[in-house]
Amino acid sequence: MPSTRDIKRRIKLIQTTSQITRAMELVAATKMKRAESEARGTQAYSARGRKILRALMEHSDTGSPFLKTNEEGRILALVITPDRGLCGALTGNVLREAAMLLSKYEKEDIDVMTIGKVGQDALRRQGYNIIATATHLDWKPKIFDVRPFAKIALDGYASEKYRRVYLIFTHFVSNSVQHAAIRWLFPFSTEEAEDVQAVQKIDPYSLGPKEDEHANENFEYLFEPSPSKVLPYVIRNLVEMEMYQALLDSNAGEHSARMLAMHSATENAQELVDDLSLTFNQMRQEGITRELAEISASNA
């Protein structure tokens, strides 16, 4: 049975740990506010861009290599995870969805790009061919950070090296809700891809009130100088935006999940301190009572 000295030492260690988790919670909360602002600031643009792209597909027959369906080629996936742990089940959920999707294909036919050290290490251990990777993009990410990944995907699909391109990331819904999501990037389709039917839907990013009023209207698009010259630039910019939005969402989701995890850890530490303090006081009281009894017995 532990002595009062052991319990007192353990209380002190837990209190020190709770101070660390509390500090981490405050840091994550500060980063989360900035990351959430950045993610929500581009969600409407990203969603509208996807709608415009689908409309352009239906109203154009330019023969663009980006609008065709490749029947042969490899599979390409961009997986976005945190660089560090201590963010609950967030990373595990993303890697689980990635494993479920990629298991439908032969591992020899899959190329993987990763953003985040945790995903990079996990997928490398699983034997996937990682062709591009980046870490430490969780502080003020810029669209320039994803352009190399977008170029690999765009050039690879245009040259028929890849027949499917996926984006696997954390979809940020709110401070308390984030879930793993899969976005089908190539080939472009006006319907959900069969491969991602089983994955939780990511309601495309909510539109603002003014945009929502016109969300279901049909627009006529005019091209200058011509669709064949305009569409490649539009598609490249929108694919970059898709990846950038996924990075912002994953970043906000990471900090939110870490804030909640550290808050829970701090509360659990305080409960444990309270329980140990009660045990300490009971043992000390028992010791005092026992000493008093021994003194009374010796004086009798």
C-alpha positions as CSV (number, residue, x, y, z in Angstrom):
1,M,0.0,0.0,0.0
2,P,1.5,3.4,-1.0
3,S,2.5,5.7,1.9
4,T,1.3,9.3,2.3
5,R,4.7,10.5,1.0
6,D,4.1,8.5,-2.2
7,I,0.6,9.8,-2.6
8,K,1.8,13.4,-2.0
9,R,4.5,13.0,-4.7
10,R,2.0,11.6,-7.1
11,I,-0.4,14.5,-6.5
12,K,2.4,16.9,-7.3
13,L,3.3,15.1,-10.5
14,I,-0.3,15.1,-11.7
15,Q,-0.7,18.8,-10.9
16,T,2.4,19.6,-12.9
17,T,1.0,17.6,-15.8
18,S,-2.3,19.4,-15.6
19,Q,-0.5,22.7,-15.8
20,I,1.1,21.5,-19.0
21,T,-2.1,20.3,-20.5
22,R,-3.9,23.5,-19.5
23,A,-1.1,25.5,-21.3
24,M,-1.4,23.3,-24.4
25,E,-5.2,23.8,-24.3
26,L,-4.8,27.6,-24.3
27,V,-2.2,27.5,-27.1
28,A,-4.5,25.3,-29.2
29,A,-7.4,27.6,-28.6
30,T,-5.5,30.6,-29.8
31,K,-4.3,28.7,-32.9
32,M,-7.8,27.3,-33.5
33,K,-9.4,30.8,-33.7
34,R,-7.0,31.9,-36.4
35,A,-7.3,28.6,-38.3
36,E,-11.1,28.6,-38.1
37,S,-11.2,32.1,-39.4
38,E,-9.0,31.2,-42.4
39,A,-10.9,28.0,-43.1
40,R,-14.4,29.7,-43.0
41,G,-13.1,32.6,-45.0
42,T,-12.5,30.5,-48.1
43,Q,-15.3,27.9,-47.8
44,A,-17.9,29.8,-49.8
45,Y,-15.3,30.5,-52.6
46,S,-14.3,26.8,-52.7
47,A,-17.9,25.6,-52.8
48,R,-18.9,28.1,-55.5
49,G,-15.8,27.2,-57.6
50,R,-16.8,23.5,-57.5
51,K,-20.3,24.4,-58.7
52,I,-19.0,26.5,-61.5
53,L,-16.6,23.8,-62.6
54,R,-19.4,21.2,-62.8
55,A,-21.5,23.7,-64.8
56,L,-18.7,24.3,-67.2
57,M,-18.3,20.6,-67.7
58,E,-22.0,20.3,-68.8
59,H,-21.8,23.2,-71.2
60,S,-18.5,22.6,-72.9
61,D,-16.9,20.0,-75.2
62,T,-13.4,21.3,-75.5
63,G,-11.7,18.0,-75.4
64,S,-9.6,19.1,-72.5
65,P,-7.5,16.3,-71.0
66,F,-8.8,17.3,-67.5
67,L,-12.5,16.6,-68.5
68,K,-12.0,13.1,-69.9
69,T,-12.1,9.9,-68.0
70,N,-8.8,7.9,-68.0
71,E,-9.5,4.2,-68.2
72,E,-6.0,3.1,-67.4
73,G,-3.3,4.4,-65.0
74,R,-2.3,4.5,-61.4
75,I,-4.1,5.8,-58.3
76,L,-3.0,9.0,-56.7
77,A,-4.1,10.1,-53.2
78,L,-3.2,13.2,-51.2
79,V,-3.5,12.5,-47.4
80,I,-3.5,15.4,-45.0
81,T,-2.8,14.7,-41.3
82,P,-1.3,16.7,-38.4
83,D,2.5,16.8,-37.7
84,R,2.0,16.0,-34.0
85,G,-0.3,13.8,-31.9
86,L,-2.3,14.7,-28.8
87,C,-5.4,15.5,-30.9
88,G,-7.7,12.7,-29.9
89,A,-9.0,10.3,-32.6
90,L,-8.6,12.8,-35.5
91,T,-5.5,11.4,-37.0
92,G,-6.6,7.8,-36.6
93,N,-9.9,8.6,-38.4
94,V,-8.2,10.1,-41.4
95,L,-5.8,7.2,-41.7
96,R,-8.6,4.7,-41.3
97,E,-10.6,6.2,-44.1
98,A,-7.4,6.3,-46.3
99,A,-6.8,2.7,-45.6
100,M,-10.4,1.7,-46.4
101,L,-10.3,3.6,-49.7
102,L,-6.8,2.5,-50.9
103,S,-7.5,-1.2,-49.9
104,K,-9.7,-1.3,-53.0
105,Y,-6.7,-1.1,-55.2
106,E,-3.4,-3.0,-55.6
107,K,-0.7,-1.3,-53.5
108,E,1.7,-1.5,-56.4
109,D,-0.7,0.8,-58.4
110,I,-0.9,3.5,-55.8
111,D,1.1,6.7,-55.4
112,V,0.6,8.7,-52.2
113,M,1.3,12.3,-51.4
114,T,1.3,13.4,-47.8
115,I,1.0,16.6,-45.8
116,G,1.8,16.1,-42.2
117,K,4.4,13.9,-40.5
118,V,2.0,11.5,-38.7
119,G,0.4,10.4,-42.0
120,Q,3.8,10.3,-43.8
121,D,5.3,7.9,-41.2
122,A,2.2,5.8,-40.9
123,L,1.7,5.3,-44.7
124,R,5.4,4.7,-45.2
125,R,5.3,1.9,-42.6
126,Q,2.4,0.4,-44.4
127,G,4.5,0.1,-47.6
128,Y,2.9,2.8,-49.8
129,N,4.9,4.6,-52.4
130,I,5.2,8.2,-51.2
131,I,6.2,10.5,-54.1
132,A,5.8,13.9,-52.4
133,T,5.5,15.0,-48.8
134,A,5.5,18.2,-46.7
135,T,5.5,18.9,-43.0
136,H,5.0,21.9,-40.6
137,L,2.4,23.6,-42.7
138,D,0.1,24.1,-39.7
139,W,1.2,27.7,-39.1
140,K,-0.2,30.2,-41.6
141,P,-0.6,27.9,-44.5
142,K,-0.6,29.5,-48.0
143,I,-1.9,28.4,-51.3
144,F,1.7,28.3,-52.5
145,D,2.2,25.3,-50.2
146,V,-0.2,23.1,-52.1
147,R,0.8,24.1,-55.7
148,P,3.5,21.4,-56.0
149,F,0.9,18.7,-55.1
150,A,-1.7,20.2,-57.4
151,K,0.9,20.2,-60.3
152,I,1.7,16.5,-59.7
153,A,-2.0,15.7,-59.8
154,L,-2.9,17.8,-62.8
155,D,0.1,16.9,-64.9
156,G,-0.2,13.2,-64.0
157,Y,-3.9,13.1,-65.0
158,A,-3.4,15.1,-68.2
159,S,-0.7,12.6,-69.3
160,E,-2.9,9.7,-68.3
161,K,-0.5,8.5,-65.7
162,Y,-3.3,8.5,-63.1
163,R,-6.9,7.4,-63.6
164,R,-8.1,8.4,-60.1
165,V,-7.0,11.2,-57.8
166,Y,-8.3,11.4,-54.3
167,L,-8.1,14.0,-51.5
168,I,-8.3,12.6,-47.9
169,F,-8.4,15.1,-45.1
170,T,-10.3,16.3,-42.0
171,H,-13.5,18.3,-42.7
172,F,-14.0,21.1,-40.2
173,V,-17.6,21.5,-39.3
174,S,-17.4,23.3,-35.9
175,N,-15.2,23.6,-32.9
176,S,-16.5,20.4,-31.5
177,V,-17.2,18.4,-34.8
178,Q,-14.6,17.3,-37.3
179,H,-14.7,14.2,-39.3
180,A,-12.6,12.4,-41.9
181,A,-13.6,13.1,-45.5
182,I,-12.7,12.0,-49.0
183,R,-12.9,14.3,-52.0
184,W,-12.9,12.9,-55.5
185,L,-10.7,15.2,-57.6
186,F,-10.3,13.4,-60.9
187,P,-12.0,12.5,-63.1
188,F,-14.5,15.4,-62.7
189,S,-18.0,14.1,-62.3
190,T,-21.4,15.7,-61.8
191,E,-22.3,12.9,-59.5
192,E,-20.6,11.4,-56.5
193,A,-18.0,8.8,-57.3
194,E,-18.9,5.2,-56.5
195,D,-15.6,4.8,-54.6
196,V,-16.6,7.3,-52.0
197,Q,-20.3,6.5,-51.6
198,A,-19.7,4.8,-48.2
199,V,-17.8,7.7,-46.8
200,Q,-19.6,10.3,-44.7
201,K,-20.8,13.0,-47.0
202,I,-19.1,16.4,-46.7
203,D,-21.9,18.8,-47.3
204,P,-20.1,21.0,-49.6
205,Y,-19.0,24.0,-47.7
206,S,-22.0,26.0,-46.6
207,L,-22.8,29.0,-48.7
208,G,-23.6,32.4,-47.4
209,P,-27.2,33.7,-47.3
210,K,-26.8,35.9,-50.4
211,E,-25.2,33.1,-52.4
212,D,-27.7,30.5,-51.2
213,E,-30.6,32.5,-52.7
214,H,-29.1,31.8,-56.2
215,A,-27.6,28.4,-55.5
216,N,-30.1,26.5,-57.7
217,E,-30.4,29.0,-60.6
218,N,-29.0,28.2,-64.0
219,F,-26.4,30.5,-65.4
220,E,-25.1,30.9,-68.9
221,Y,-21.3,31.1,-69.0
222,L,-19.5,33.1,-71.7
223,F,-15.9,32.3,-72.5
224,E,-13.3,34.8,-73.7
225,P,-11.4,34.2,-75.8
226,S,-12.6,30.5,-76.0
227,P,-13.5,27.6,-73.7
228,S,-10.4,25.6,-74.8
229,K,-8.1,28.5,-73.7
230,V,-10.0,29.4,-70.5
231,L,-10.8,26.0,-69.0
232,P,-7.3,24.8,-68.3
233,Y,-6.6,27.9,-66.2
234,V,-9.9,27.6,-64.4
235,I,-9.4,23.9,-63.7
236,R,-5.9,24.4,-62.4
237,N,-6.9,27.2,-60.1
238,L,-9.9,25.3,-58.7
239,V,-7.9,22.1,-58.1
240,E,-5.3,24.2,-56.2
241,M,-8.2,25.8,-54.2
242,E,-9.7,22.4,-53.4
243,M,-6.4,21.2,-51.9
244,Y,-5.8,24.5,-50.1
245,Q,-9.3,24.4,-48.6
246,A,-8.7,20.8,-47.4
247,L,-5.4,22.0,-45.8
248,L,-7.2,24.9,-44.0
249,D,-10.0,22.6,-42.9
250,S,-7.5,20.0,-41.6
251,N,-5.5,22.7,-39.8
252,A,-8.6,24.1,-38.0
253,G,-9.8,20.6,-37.2
254,E,-6.4,19.6,-35.7
255,H,-6.3,22.6,-33.4
256,S,-9.9,22.2,-32.3
257,A,-9.4,18.5,-31.6
258,R,-6.2,19.2,-29.6
259,M,-8.0,21.9,-27.6
260,L,-10.8,19.5,-26.7
261,A,-8.3,16.7,-25.9
262,M,-6.2,18.9,-23.6
263,H,-9.3,20.3,-21.9
264,S,-10.5,16.7,-21.2
265,A,-7.0,15.7,-20.0
266,T,-6.9,18.7,-17.6
267,E,-10.3,17.9,-16.2
268,N,-9.3,14.2,-15.7
269,A,-6.1,15.3,-13.9
270,Q,-8.1,17.5,-11.6
271,E,-10.5,14.7,-10.7
272,L,-7.5,12.4,-10.1
273,V,-5.9,15.0,-7.8
274,D,-9.2,15.3,-5.9
275,D,-9.4,11.5,-5.4
276,L,-5.8,11.2,-4.3
277,S,-6.2,14.2,-2.0
278,L,-9.2,12.5,-0.3
279,T,-7.1,9.3,0.1
280,F,-4.2,11.2,1.5
281,N,-6.4,13.0,4.0
282,Q,-8.0,9.7,5.1
283,M,-4.6,8.0,5.5
284,R,-3.3,10.9,7.5
285,Q,-6.4,10.9,9.7
286,E,-6.0,7.2,10.3
287,G,-2.4,7.7,11.2
288,I,-3.3,10.5,13.7
289,T,-6.1,8.3,15.2
290,R,-3.7,5.4,15.5
291,E,-1.0,7.5,17.3
292,L,-3.6,8.9,19.7
293,A,-4.8,5.3,20.5
294,E,-1.2,4.2,21.1
295,I,-0.6,7.2,23.4
296,S,-3.8,6.5,25.4
297,A,-2.9,2.8,25.7
298,S,0.6,3.6,27.0
299,N,-0.8,6.0,29.6
300,A,-3.4,3.5,30.8
